Amino acid sequence: MTVTVYCDGGSRNHHEGGRHNGYARFQIEEDGRLRDWVHKELGAVTSPEAEYEAITRALIRLTEMCKPEETKVKLFMDSELILGQVFHGMNVRATNLVTYWVQAKKLVGLFKKVTPVQITGIEMKKVLGC
């Protein structure tokens, strides 16, 4: 099985310490058909934390929907940071992101293949309708 996943996270409404009211959204498609769409409010998080929440929640949901070892995933994100850290060996410097990174790497490893694709925020908004 091959699926397409769009993940986005972000934060807004500034609070102390660089944390904002955040959200994670993802959409899962198979053969061009929508299989799942989720929007989750996260509370006070940084924007990178929200992006990691989106990718991990999407991959966890996908493990519930299919056999990961038989599934190829085309993963679309607009976060250069998260894609770089998870797929391209970019160092994780922020200590608050290490646990997220470990979880994302483990989840990616469950699938037959995960192909990351970076798209613009504008393209992401068109897909996720936000």
C-alpha positions in Angstrom: 0.0 0.0 0.0 1.2 3.5 -0.7 -0.3 6.5 1.2 0.2 10.2 1.1 0.5 12.2 4.3 0.4 15.9 4.8 1.6 17.2 8.2 1.6 20.7 9.6 2.0 22.2 13.0 2.3 25.7 14.3 1.7 28.1 17.1 0.1 31.4 17.7 -0.9 33.9 20.4 2.4 34.6 22.0 3.0 33.6 25.7 6.1 33.8 27.8 9.1 31.7 26.9 8.5 31.5 23.2 5.6 29.1 23.6 2.3 29.7 22.0 -1.1 28.0 21.7 -0.3 25.4 19.1 -1.9 23.0 16.8 -1.1 19.9 14.8 -2.9 18.9 11.6 -2.5 16.0 9.3 -4.3 14.4 6.4 -3.9 10.9 5.1 -4.8 9.9 1.6 -4.8 6.6 -0.3 -5.2 6.4 -4.0 -6.2 10.1 -4.0 -9.0 9.5 -1.5 -9.1 11.1 1.9 -8.8 8.5 4.6 -8.3 10.7 7.7 -8.0 14.4 8.6 -7.2 15.6 12.1 -6.8 19.0 13.8 -5.6 18.9 17.4 -5.1 21.9 19.7 -1.9 21.4 21.7 -1.7 24.2 24.3 1.6 26.0 24.9 4.2 24.7 22.5 6.9 26.1 20.3 6.4 25.9 16.5 9.0 23.1 16.1 7.3 21.1 18.9 3.9 21.5 17.1 5.5 20.3 13.8 6.9 17.2 15.6 3.5 16.6 17.1 2.0 16.6 13.6 4.4 14.1 12.2 4.3 11.8 15.1 0.5 11.9 15.5 0.1 11.2 11.8 2.5 8.3 11.8 0.9 6.8 14.9 -2.5 7.1 13.3 -1.2 5.4 10.1 0.1 2.5 12.1 -3.5 2.0 13.3 -4.8 2.0 9.8 -2.4 -0.3 8.0 0.5 -2.8 8.3 3.5 -0.4 8.5 6.0 -2.9 7.2 4.0 -3.2 4.0 3.3 0.5 3.6 5.1 3.2 1.6 4.5 6.7 2.7 5.0 10.0 0.8 5.3 12.5 3.6 4.7 16.2 2.8 5.7 18.9 5.3 6.6 22.6 5.1 9.1 22.4 8.0 12.7 22.4 6.7 13.9 22.0 10.3 11.9 18.8 11.0 12.5 17.2 7.6 16.3 18.0 8.0 16.5 16.5 11.5 14.4 13.4 10.8 15.6 12.5 7.3 18.8 14.3 6.5 21.0 14.1 9.6 20.6 17.7 10.8 21.6 18.0 14.4 18.9 18.4 17.0 20.3 21.3 19.1 17.2 22.2 21.1 16.9 19.9 24.1 13.1 20.2 24.1 13.1 18.5 20.6 15.2 15.5 21.4 12.3 13.3 22.7 10.2 14.3 19.7 13.0 13.5 17.3 13.6 10.0 18.9 9.9 9.2 18.6 9.7 10.4 15.0 12.7 8.4 13.9 11.3 5.2 15.5 7.9 5.7 13.8 9.6 6.3 10.4 11.6 3.1 10.9 8.4 1.1 11.2 7.3 1.7 7.6 8.5 -0.1 4.4 9.6 3.3 3.1 9.0 7.0 3.9 9.8 9.6 1.3 9.9 13.1 2.6 8.8 16.0 0.4 9.2 19.6 1.4 6.4 22.0 0.2 5.7 25.6 0.9 3.4 26.8 3.6 1.1 28.2 0.9 0.9 24.7 -0.7 0.2 23.2 2.7 -2.6 25.6 3.4 -4.2 24.7 0.1 -4.2 21.0 1.0 -5.2 21.2 4.6 -7.6 24.1 4.2 -6.2 26.3 6.9 
